[in-house]
Amino acid sequence: MALTREQLAQRVARELQDGYYVNLGIGIPTLVANYVPKGMEVMLQSENGLLGMGPFPTEDEIDADLINAGKQTVTTIKGASIFNSAESFAMIRGGHVDLTVLGAFEVDVQGNIASWMIPGKLIKGMGGAMDLVAGADNIIVTMTHASKHGESKLLKQCTLPLTGAGCIKKVVTDLAYIEIADNKFWLKERAPGVSVDEIIKLTAGELVVPEVVPEMEF
Amino acid sequence: MSGFNKVVQSYDEAMAGLTDNMTIIAGGFGLCGIPENLIAQIKKSGVKGLTIVSNNCGVDGFGLGILLEDRQIKKMVSSYVGENALFEKQLLAGELEVELTPQGTLAEKMRAGGAGIPAFYTATGYGTPVGEGKEVREFNGRNYILEESITGDFAIVKAWKADRYGNLVFRHTAQNFNPMAATAGKITVVEVEEIVEPGELDPAQIHTPGIYVDRVIKGTFEKRIEQRTVRSA
């Protein structure tokens, strides 16, 4: 069975470490915050200028002046700090954020990522995604392995305009956990009940398959 | 308005000198920390052909979105403009130009502009459409693109508190792009929730020193929320 959105987030959360500063993109990445292991402290960075983002507020706590990068009302946790946008992107571009999780349309064996623009469709903008992928060393991309029409999103070469070049090393899809190195995809884990053949079939770029591919456990 | 008394009494006075085809740098992220009354004054003034540098372009009927209604904006320099049907319509009709700029590059363009730095190298956007046509230079084995900084004829800023010297304090994440915008305007206009007596703001806690600020006005704010998300108590 392909992973659910929640399971995808759970799998990504296993990459968290105590004391990490983490930037979570919009969508599935946001759900990762729900699966921070007990006893572990992480600080969520929101690129509009907040380090130490807390949960959504209660009705009583709502404050129009306190939002996250998705423009949602949020709270701060103890130890949080607030700063301007240049400071926020100094953290991001200066490589101070320990882990960045974001979605994508496509990735390829060179570690390129396309996530912001589909030619012919209305382009809304890249927001902070280009800064995040250029600045972070440790990035996890979350996405479905293939489109609804069964077309692979793990390619030899991205077909869409890039968000960043040569910056992605880890991808968690609904079918597998894959690492990128030496111009190849390396299959590391598969979703429970998903066969290696199925993953091979839906991976367009060169995929290295070890003899044993462990199943993820939930 | 004289000497170190930067407080003005009317919005007409606050935006005096604004004319057609000017470049305006605006603070705000989404609808958070936007100078909503200064934007309303720009609409009232009827000036046209504006280039607006702002992370977003408001929503239909609020924030910078209202400047689209009478086609006052010629060009937007933004990182994300997806919240706005009128924007989409004018863009598709070719009536509006947009220069999409990565959010961190946008913040740095304003910061550098205000700091007298004409351009800077960044890895952001290298190998993407953003880097096309821009100078590339290698430092320590990595490629960077040259991005030019931005200054504006006006900067419009929303702060929480100011004194008559123009010293500013921002509230929570309503800070966002406002401090950079404040540095990058030939004329920087700030609207605030509260004007306090000189000395009330702790000098070490001031976010924007008054040297960047030309005019201060006290306003009242709707502070519209774009995504109202709550958890149960």
Boltz contact constraints between the chains, C-beta under 6 A:
constraints:
  - contact:
      token1: [A, 48]
      token2: [B, 29]
      max_distance: 6.0
  - contact:
      token1: [A, 48]
      token2: [B, 173]
      max_distance: 6.0
  - contact:
      token1: [A, 48]
      token2: [B, 176]
      max_distance: 6.0
  - contact:
      token1: [A, 49]
      token2: [B, 173]
      max_distance: 6.0
  - contact:
      token1: [A, 49]
      token2: [B, 175]
      max_distance: 6.0
  - contact:
      token1: [A, 49]
      token2: [B, 176]
      max_distance: 6.0
  - contact:
      token1: [A, 50]
      token2: [B, 173]
      max_distance: 6.0
  - contact:
      token1: [A, 55]
      token2: [B, 231]
      max_distance: 6.0
  - contact:
      token1: [A, 56]
      token2: [B, 229]
      max_distance: 6.0
  - contact:
      token1: [A, 56]
      token2: [B, 230]
      max_distance: 6.0
  - contact:
      token1: [A, 56]
      token2: [B, 231]
      max_distance: 6.0
  - contact:
      token1: [A, 58]
      token2: [B, 233]
      max_distance: 6.0
  - contact:
      token1: [A, 59]
      token2: [B, 230]
      max_distance: 6.0
  - contact:
      token1: [A, 64]
      token2: [B, 223]
      max_distance: 6.0
  - contact:
      token1: [A, 64]
      token2: [B, 225]
      max_distance: 6.0
  - contact:
      token1: [A, 65]
      token2: [B, 171]
      max_distance: 6.0
  - contact:
      token1: [A, 65]
      token2: [B, 172]
      max_distance: 6.0
  - contact:
      token1: [A, 65]
      token2: [B, 174]
      max_distance: 6.0
  - contact:
      token1: [A, 66]
      token2: [B, 172]
      max_distance: 6.0
  - contact:
      token1: [A, 66]
      token2: [B, 173]
      max_distance: 6.0
  - contact:
      token1: [A, 67]
      token2: [B, 32]
      max_distance: 6.0
  - contact:
      token1: [A, 67]
      token2: [B, 173]
      max_distance: 6.0
  - contact:
      token1: [A, 71]
      token2: [B, 30]
      max_distance: 6.0
  - contact:
      token1: [A, 71]
      token2: [B, 226]
      max_distance: 6.0
  - contact:
      token1: [A, 71]
      token2: [B, 227]
      max_distance: 6.0
  - contact:
      token1: [A, 72]
      token2: [B, 227]
      max_distance: 6.0
  - contact:
      token1: [A, 72]
      token2: [B, 229]
      max_distance: 6.0
  - contact:
      token1: [A, 73]
      token2: [B, 228]
      max_distance: 6.0
  - contact:
      token1: [A, 73]
      token2: [B, 229]
      max_distance: 6.0
  - contact:
      token1: [A, 82]
      token2: [B, 172]
      max_distance: 6.0
  - contact:
      token1: [A, 82]
      token2: [B, 173]
      max_distance: 6.0
  - contact:
      token1: [A, 84]
      token2: [B, 175]
      max_distance: 6.0
  - contact:
      token1: [A, 84]
      token2: [B, 179]
      max_distance: 6.0
  - contact:
      token1: [A, 85]
      token2: [B, 107]
      max_distance: 6.0
  - contact:
      token1: [A, 85]
      token2: [B, 176]
      max_distance: 6.0
  - contact:
      token1: [A, 85]
      token2: [B, 177]
      max_distance: 6.0
  - contact:
      token1: [A, 86]
      token2: [B, 107]
      max_distance: 6.0
  - contact:
      token1: [A, 86]
      token2: [B, 111]
      max_distance: 6.0
  - contact:
      token1: [A, 86]
      token2: [B, 180]
      max_distance: 6.0
  - contact:
      token1: [A, 89]
      token2: [B, 104]
      max_distance: 6.0
  - contact:
      token1: [A, 89]
      token2: [B, 107]
      max_distance: 6.0
  - contact:
      token1: [A, 93]
      token2: [B, 104]
      max_distance: 6.0
  - contact:
      token1: [A, 122]
      token2: [B, 88]
      max_distance: 6.0
  - contact:
      token1: [A, 124]
      token2: [B, 80]
      max_distance: 6.0
  - contact:
      token1: [A, 124]
      token2: [B, 81]
      max_distance: 6.0
  - contact:
      token1: [A, 124]
      token2: [B, 82]
      max_distance: 6.0
  - contact:
      token1: [A, 125]
      token2: [B, 79]
      max_distance: 6.0
  - contact:
      token1: [A, 125]
      token2: [B, 80]
      max_distance: 6.0
  - contact:
      token1: [A, 125]
      token2: [B, 81]
      max_distance: 6.0
  - contact:
      token1: [A, 125]
      token2: [B, 100]
      max_distance: 6.0
  - contact:
      token1: [A, 126]
      token2: [B, 102]
      max_distance: 6.0
  - contact:
      token1: [A, 127]
      token2: [B, 79]
      max_distance: 6.0
  - contact:
      token1: [A, 127]
      token2: [B, 80]
      max_distance: 6.0
  - contact:
      token1: [A, 127]
      token2: [B, 103]
      max_distance: 6.0
  - contact:
      token1: [A, 128]
      token2: [B, 103]
      max_distance: 6.0
  - contact:
      token1: [A, 130]
      token2: [B, 102]
      max_distance: 6.0
  - contact:
      token1: [A, 130]
      token2: [B, 124]
      max_distance: 6.0
  - contact:
      token1: [A, 130]
      token2: [B, 125]
      max_distance: 6.0
  - contact:
      token1: [A, 131]
      token2: [B, 102]
      max_distance: 6.0
  - contact:
      token1: [A, 131]
      token2: [B, 104]
      max_distance: 6.0
  - contact:
      token1: [A, 131]
      token2: [B, 124]
      max_distance: 6.0
  - contact:
      token1: [A, 134]
      token2: [B, 123]
      max_distance: 6.0
  - contact:
      token1: [A, 134]
      token2: [B, 124]
      max_distance: 6.0
  - contact:
      token1: [A, 161]
      token2: [B, 129]
      max_distance: 6.0
  - contact:
      token1: [A, 162]
      token2: [B, 127]
      max_distance: 6.0
  - contact:
      token1: [A, 162]
      token2: [B, 128]
      max_distance: 6.0
  - contact:
      token1: [A, 165]
      token2: [B, 127]
      max_distance: 6.0
